[in-house]
Amino acid sequence: MDFTRTRSLFHLPEGMIYLDGSSLGPLPLAARERTLRLLSDEWGEMLIRGWNDAGWMDAPARLGDRIGRLIGAPAGTVVMGDTLSIKVYQAVAAALEMRPERRVILSDHGNFPSDLYMVDGLLRSLFRGHELRLVAPEEVASALDEHVAVLMLTEVDYRTGRKHDMAPLTEAAHAAGALTVWDLAHSAGALPIDLSGAGADFAVGCTYKFLNAGPGAPAFIYVAPEHIGHVRPALSGWLGHEAPFAFDLDYRSGPGIERMRVGTPPIIAFAALEAALDVWDEVSISDVRVRSIELAELFIAEVEKRCPALELVSPRSAENRGSQVSFRFEHAYPAMQALIDRGVIGDFRAPDVMRFGITPLYLDAGDLVRAAETLEEIVNGRLWDRPRYRERRAVT
């Protein structure tokens, strides 16, 4: 597929090479128009009538189905809203309740810290002797036993891009009697996912990275069809109620995936998300994956040829890697600041990793070569060795 067309759908500052879509995707041009239209024609003219007349109330499920098509989820199994951390909490709490006789949540050291924080907080609130057990990523399958209630994994490691194989790990978890919760933050919009085919029980993800829905864009949660009818939402929010506008004082779960709704939908953010998802009507995720591998292989070769001081920490095999490439460098933080200063945007992950998102929707081979050339100048010329590049900022 020729990605020239998709590149034209995004606003990218002149001269910038943007390699940070693994943290925040760029602005889809249509999102600006769609958001302004919502502000003027819907919120501006309809005011509260927009909940009915503009379809605001139905947006979480409607957009959830659009996400579902990208992650191999049947209609009616994905709903949007809240943050990824909230969705992690919901999914793990629901899964634990389905395995009341077990006390272990198994994860790995490469999982995103926020996921681990949420589970730790949940377990402290339960006071039932639960344990969050962490192992090396390659030891997950062998660590599954009769004590594990939930296997919670991020499919693609946020720091290195290491990719878990969802289907066999889910099968192994089920064989051990455990349920699975998959975090798709670094895989949704980056590679093909088949939640249904893999037999995943729960999945969560954000939309501001490879799905390009904007800073703070809403998260999603998936519940397998066989669980939807009886899973209990631990966060029993008003909009997850069977009849929110009956204003009953007792909580009754809504039907199907609607029960996993919690708070009021962020309608302005949904407008940007809707426009961002339109881009995916023009491309195949399989084509995106093929091209991302080609670009990543090119970038790895160029960086290793030019910058021998950098060590590849992402898996060498594309099959075991998501859509990001990471290198270890002793002076990673100031080097990344120097790179950003020259219009090549990646990011730093503690303690010593330079991370680059490979996103074919708006990157081409020329971008990757120029990025490697700039990195070569900075590393080999020690251009990073300046006091201003060492000053740590709030977001790295």
N, C-alpha and C positions, 0 to 999 in steps of 0.2 A: 504494500500500500504506500502511496505517496502522502507523506505527512505535511506537505507544504500547505495544504488547505487548513489543517487543524492549527498549525502555527499562526495563521492569520486570524484565528478566532480569539487570540489572547493579546492583552496589552503587555508588552515587554519594553522597558525603557531602552532607548537607543544605545547601542554599544554594550549592553549588559549580556553576560552569559549566565543564565540562571540555573544553577545546579542544586537547588534547595527545595525542590518540589516534594521531597520526603519530609519536610517540616511544614511548608506552607505553599500551596500552589499559587500561580499567578492569577491575575484578574481575567476571567472570561469577559470579553467585550459585551456580550449579551447580558451579563449580570448587572451592569450599570443601568442599562435601559430597563430591564425587568424590575429592578429595585425601585427606580424612579417612578415607573408606572404604578407599582403598588402604593408608593407613598402618595402620589397625586390622585390616581383614579380609584383606588380601593380604600386605603385608610383616609385619604383626604375627602373623598366624596361620599363614601358609604359609612364611614366611621364603624360603629359596632355592628351594623348590618353586614359587614364584610365576613363575619363568622359564618353566616348562612349564604349570602348572595355571592361572595367571591370564593367560596369553598375553603375557607381557612380551617374550619373544624375537621375537614376530611384530609387535610394536607399530610399529616403524619403517616397515615396508611397509604395514601396515594404515592407519596415520594418514597415510602418504604418499599413499595412494589418495584419502583424504578431501580432502586439500589439492589433489590433482590435479583433482578435480571443480570447484574454484574457479578454476583457472588454465588450463583447457582442455588438460589432459594425460591421455592414456589410462591405464588401469589398468596398474600394473606399471612406470611410468616415473618415479615420484617416491619418494624415501625420506627419512626424517627422521633427524636426529641431529647432534650437534656444534654448532658456531657458524657464523654466516654467513661469517665470515672464512675458516674452514676450508673451507667449501663453495666459496667463490670460488677458493681455491687449487686445490682438486681439479678444478674445471671448467676453469680456464684451463690448468692443467698437462696435462690430458687432451687439450684442443683443440690445444695446441701440438704435442703428440706426433703428432697426426693430420696436421699440416702441417709436417713436419720441414725442408723446404726454404725456409721463410719465417722471417723474423726480427722482424716488427713486430707488436706488440699495440696496437691503436688504441682510444682512449677519448676522453672529452671532459672539459673543465675542471669541469663540473658533477657529475662522478661523485663518489660518496662517498669521502672520503679513505682509509678503511680498505681499500676494494677496490684502490685504487692502491698502498697500502703493501704489500698481500699480493703483488701482481704484481711490484712492484719487488724484494721479497725473493726471490721465485721466480726472477726473471731473474738476480739476483746469484749465486744458487746454481748456475744452469745453466752459467755461464761460456761461453756460445756466441755472444756478440755480439748478443743480442736487444735490442730497443729498445721502451720504452713511449712511444708517441707520443700527445700530447694536443692536441686542437684544440677550437675553439669548438663548442658543441652544433649550431649550424646548418651547420657545415662538415663534419660527419661523413661524409655520403654522398660528397661530392666528394674526401675524403681517402682513400677506399678505392682501393687499387691492387694490383699484382701482388706487392708485398712484404708485405702484411698477412696474417698468419696467423689472427688472432683479433680480432673486433670485440667489445669488452666495454663494455656500457652499463648504467646504471641507468635503468629505464624512466621513472620519475618522479624528477626532481631533488629531492634532500633539502632544499635550501635554498629554492628558488623554486616548486617544484611543476611546473616545465616538464615536459611529457610528450613523450617520443620516440614516433614512430609505428613500432611494432615490425615490422609486416608488410613495408612497403616497404624499411626499412633492412636487414632480414634478407635480402630478395630481392637488394638491391644488394650485400650482403656475399657472398652465394653467387655472384653474377655475377662478382665479382672473385676468386673462389676461396677466400674466407675463411670461417671458422666463426664462430658467434655465441654469446656468453655474456650472458644478460640477468639483471640483478639486479632482483628484484621486491619489494624491501623496502618500498617506498612505494606499491605498486600491488596486491599480493595482499590481498584483502579490501576494497579501495577502489574498484576498477573492473573491468569484464569483461576477461579475458585469454584469448587463444586461442593457446597455445603451438604446438599441433599445426597449426592453420590457418595460423599465421604462418611455420611451417617452422623455428622456433627449434631450435638444436642442443643448447644447454645453458641451464639457468636455475637460479637460486638465490634464496633468500629467507628472511626471518625470520618469526616468528609472534607476536612480542610487541607489534607495532604495531597495525595494523588488524584482526588476527586475535585479539587480546585474550588471549593465552595466558600472560601474566605475565612479570615481569622475568627476563631471561636464558633465556627459553623457546627450545627447540631450533629449528634451521634445517632447511631442506629443499634437496634438489638434484634437478633434472630432467635426464634424458638422453633425447634423441629415440630412438624405437624402432629406427631404422636404425643407430644407433651403439652401443646397449647391448651387443650381443654381442661387440664387439671393443675397446671403449674400455678403456684400462689405467688403473687408479687409482694415481696417484702416491703417495698416502698409503695404503699397503697394510696397513691395520689388521687386527687379529685377526678382528673380526666381519665383515670383507669377504672373508674366506677362504672357499673352497669348502666346507671341512669344519672349522670352528673347533675342534671337540672331538676331532678326530683328532690335534691337537697336532703336526702335521708341522712340520719345521724349514724347509721350503721354502714359498713363498707361491704359491697358485693362486687366481685370482680367482673369486669366487662367481658364481652364475648371475644373469644379468639385472642389474636395478638394485641387487640386494643387494651387488654388488661395490663400490658407492660408500659402504657403511657403513665407519666407522672405529673409533670407540671404543664403550664400553659405553653403551647407551641410558640417558638420564636419566629413569627410570621415574616418579618423583614429578612431574617437570615434564610428562611425557606425560599424566598424569592430568588436570592443569589444561588442557592443550591439547585433550584429548578433549572435556572439558566445554565449552570455548570454541567448538569446532567444531559442537557441537549447536545453537548459535544459528543457524548458517547453514542448518540443515535447515528453518528457518521463513521464510527470506527468499530473494529472488532478487537476485543481484548486480546485475542490470540495474536493478531497482527501487532498490537502494541508490545506484547511480550517478546515476539521474535525480534522486533526492532530494538527493544531495550537491551537485549542480550548482545546484539551486534554492536551497539554504541558502547556498552560497558566493556566489551572485550577490546574495542579500539582504545578506550580511555586507559584501561589497565596497561596495555602494551605501550602506549605513549608515555605514561607516567613512569613506568619501570625503566624504560629506555633513557629517559631524561633525568630522573631523580632517584639515583641509587640509594640515597639516604632514607627514602620512604619504604615502609614495609606494608605489603598488602595484608590486611586483616580480614577482609571479606573472603568467603570461600573461593577457591580458584575455579571450581566447577560451576558453570552457569546454572546447572540444574539444582544446585544447592544454595543458590543466592537469589535474593529478591532484586528489586530495581534500584539498588544503591550500591556504591562502591566506597570502601573506607580504607584509609592508609594510616599507619602508625608513624608518628614523627615526634621526636623529643620536644620540639618547639612547635607543636601543632597549633596551639592557640594563637601566638603572634603571627605565625605563617598564614593562618586562615584570615586574620584581620588584614594582613598585607594583601592577600588575594582579593578580599572583598573591596579593599580600597582601590583596586585596579579593575573593578567591574566584573569579577568572576565570583559569583555568590555560591558558597557552600556553607557548611557549618562545622562546629567543633563539638566533640563529645568527650567528656572527661574520661580518663585523665590525659590522653595523648592521641586522640583520633581525629582525623580530618575526614568528614563525610560528604559524599557527593550523590545527589539524587539524579537518576538517569530517566528522563521523561520524554519519550519520543513525540508526544503531542506538540512540543514546541522546541525541541532540540534536534540538531543535525550533526553529522560527522565533523563539519567544519568547526562547530562550537566546541566539540570535545578536544580537537587538536589544538585550537587556540587556548583553551583552558589549560591544557598540559604545558604548552609553551610558556604561558604566564607563570604557572607553578614552578617550572624549571628556573626561570629568572629569579624568582623569590627565594627558592630554597638554595640553589647553587650560588647565588650572589649574596646570600645572607641579608636580603632586603627586609626580612622579618625582624632583624635585630635593632629595633628602634623602641625607645621607651613608650611611645604612644600606642604601639601594637600590643604591649604587654598589659595594658590597663583593662582589667576584667569588667565587662558590661553585664547588665542584669540578664540579658538573653544571649546565649552563646551559640 
